[in-house]
Amino acid sequence: MIIRFGDRHPYPLQYHHSCDQNPTPSRFARHCHDGYELVHVIQGYGRFIVEGSGYDVRPGTVLFFRPYEYHFVDIRSDSPYERQVFNFTRDSVSAELGVFLDLLGRSAPGEGNCYAERDLPEEFFALLKGFDALTELPREQQIVYLRTRLSDLIVMVATTESRSGNGVSERLGARVVRYLNWHVDTDETLDDLARRFAVSKFYMCRAFKEHNGISIHGYLTRKRIMIAKSKIESGTPAVIAATEVGFGDYSAFFRAYRRIVGRSPRET
């Protein structure tokens, strides 16, 4: 079941409930986006990787992703993977929620993303059970219900301390992705990065890909494009946005933008 509100993809407000009876780990996208995401795992076991940090997931696990956090799930294929997922932007929910989203944004990228079932109140999971009734409501009531109940969920997550650990790993691939996340606009070459971490370039690139499921170039490109997209939507000219996020060649930026976003910067 998918409920969407907005004019085009990526939709500013979306809810979906889905189940893969025989999940294939490779079909789950490795991605980052410019909105928030709340995931409730109903069935399934595996591990979420968020900016190099790892979180074990099981039935009842709840995850919260902030804008631009690169993440993916490595789900086990021997049991069904069922989940409820909410995607939303700050503008798609009430302005009063800003203070709670700011609370959730205080953690460093890749830290504090995961909540075990024991961390959250029973009311949280009771609310989640009601979302499948959305299809029985008229369209104009669906958006009111979704915004209202999603607001309640956000408040409960923001005011709950995660006791599931921060997921931070000291493996090389995790350390490199944490560095790059804070230096997205870096002009350092792979050789420069390898010297910074005192390893060979080949070893660093292999460790990064093994831990994060994407190359260093692919990671930086996706992060830069998502940040540039937000800048363009806020009124920054595309040429300036491209330079600010680290692209020295606008034609390369244009091609990457169309490939990742699905439309040109002018159409944003």
N, C-alpha and C positions, 0 to 999 in steps of 0.2 A: 504494500500500500504506500502510495506517495501523495502527499498534499503539498502543493507549491503555490506561493504567492509572489508576484512580480512580473515584469514585462519580458524578461529574457534570462537565459543562463549566464552566469551563475545566479540563481534566484536568491533574493535577499532574505527570504523566510521559507524554510522547507522542513517537512517531517516525513520520514519514511520508516516503515517497519518491514523488515525482510528476513528471509531465512534461506540459507544454502544448506541443503541436506548433505551434500558431499563437497565441502569447500575445497577449492584449489588455491593455495596461497598466492600463486603468481597472478591471479586475476584481480587481486585487491590493489588498487592504485597507490603508488608512493607519491605523495603530493603535499603541497601547502596551498593555502588560499587566503584571501584577505578578509575572511569572516571568522566567526566563532563556530565551534562544533561541540555538541554534547552527545555522547554515545553511552547507551545502556546495553550491556551484554546480557542477553537472556539465556542463551545456550552457547557453548563453545569454550575452547581452551586454546591458549596461545600466548603471544607476546606482542605488545605494541612498542614500537620504537619511535621516540619523539625527540628530535634534535640530538640523536645519539644516546639518549637515556632509554632504558628498557623497563617495561612494566609487564608483569605476568597478569593475564586476564583469565577469568573463570566466570561462571554464571553469577550475576549480581554486581560485577565490576562496572563502575561508572568512570568515564574519562571525559576530560574537558580540554579542548584545544583552543588556544588563542590565535589571533591573526598571525600569519606568516610562519607558524610552527610547522616544520616539515615532519610528517609522520606517516607510518604505515603499520599494518598488522601482519604478523606472521602467524597465521591460524593453523591449528592442527587439522588434518584432513580426516581424522578417524571419528569425528563426531559433528553433528550439525552446528552451524554458526548462525544464530538468530540474534538480531539486535534492533534497537530503536535508535534512530539518529535524528538529531535536530541541527540544522544549519541556519545561522542567522547573522545579520550584521547589526551593528550598534544602532543604526537608523531604523531598523525594522521592529525594534522593541521600544517600550516606553522610555522617555528621557530619564525618569526616576531610577531606572536600573543602572544608569551610568556609574553611580558610586559603587555598586556591587561588581560590575565588570572591572572597574579600577582595582578593587580588592583582589580579584582573580588575576589581574595583570601584574601584580607586585612580584610574583615569583619569576625567576630567570627562565628563559625559554628551555623547555624540556624538564622543568622541575615542578613537582606538585600537581601533575596532570591526572593522577589516578586516585580513585576512592574505592575502597572495598565496601561490600554491602553493609558491614558493621559500622562503617564511618557515618552513614547517612541515616536520618530518621525514617521510621516506618511510613510517615506521610509522603515522603518522596516517592517511594515505590507504589503507594496507593494511587498517587496522581498519574504515574506512568501508565497504569492499567487502563485509565480512562481515555487515552488518546486514540485507541482503535475505534471509538464511537464517533470519531470525526466524520467518517463517510456518511453517517446517518443524518448529519446536519446540513441545512442549506449553506451555500457558499459564503454568504455574508456572515453567518454565525460561526463558520469554521475558523475564520481569521481571528475573530474575537476570542474564541475558546483557546486557540493555539497561543496567541499572544499572552493571554491572562495566565494560563496554566504554565507556559514556558517561563514566564516571569517568576512564578512561585518556585519552580525548579532551580532557576539561576540563584535566587536569594538563598535557598537552602544549601546549594553547593558553595556559594561564596562565604557563607557563615559557618561552614564545617571545616575543621582542620583535617587534612589528609593524614592518615596514619599508615599509609601504604609505602612510605619511603619516597625519596625524591627521584629514584631511578637512575641517579648519576653513575656513570661508569668511568673508570680511568683507563679503559682500553684506548689505543691510539686513535682508532676511527672515531670514537666518541670525543676525545680531546680536540681533534682537528675540527669536527663539525661545530663544537661549542665555540672555538676560536673564530671560525668563519661566520657563525651567526652574528657575532658582535662586530665583524669587519666585512660586511656584505659588499661594500664598495671598494674593497682592497684592490690594489693593482699589483699585488705580489704574484710572482710566477710560481709554478709548481716547485721549481728549484728553490725559490726563496722560502716557501712553506716547509719544504723538506729540511732545509738548514735550521729553520726555527724549531722544529721538533727533533732535530739531530738524528734523522733517519734518511735512508735513500729515498729518492722520489718514487721508484717502483714500489718499494715496500709500503710507503705512505698511501699511495693511490690504491693498492690492493687492500690494505687494511680499512681504508675509508669505504670502499665499495662493499666489502664483506659485512661491515657493521651497519651501514646505512642504506644499502640496496640501491645506490645510485653513485655515479661518478662525482668527483669534486666539481667538474665543469657543469654537469647537469644540475647539481644542487644549487650552485651559485646562480645559474641562469634562471631557474624557477623562482628562487627567492627574489632576485632582482626584478623580474617581470611583475611579480605580485605587488611589490612595493611601488614600482613605477605606475602600475595600474591605479593604485590608490591616489598617487600624486596627480595623475592625469584627471581622475574623477573629481579631484578637489580644485582643479583649475590650472595646474601647472602645465605649460606647453610640453608636448611629447619630447621634443628635442632636449629640453632642459631636464626633464625627468630621466631620460635615458642617461645623460651625463652624470646626474646626481647619484644614480644607483651603480655606476661603475662601467657603463658601456662607452667605449671610445669610438665606436663605429655605429652610426645610426642605422645603416642598412642591416647590420647584424641584429640590432635591437628590434627593428621592424619585423624581420623574419621570425625571430624568436617569439615576439609578442603575438603574432598571428597564429603561430603553431601552438602556443600554450593557452592563450586566452580564447582563440577561435574567431577573432575579428581584429581589425587594424586599430592602432591607437586613435585614429581619427573617428572611428565608429564607437569608441568607448563613451 
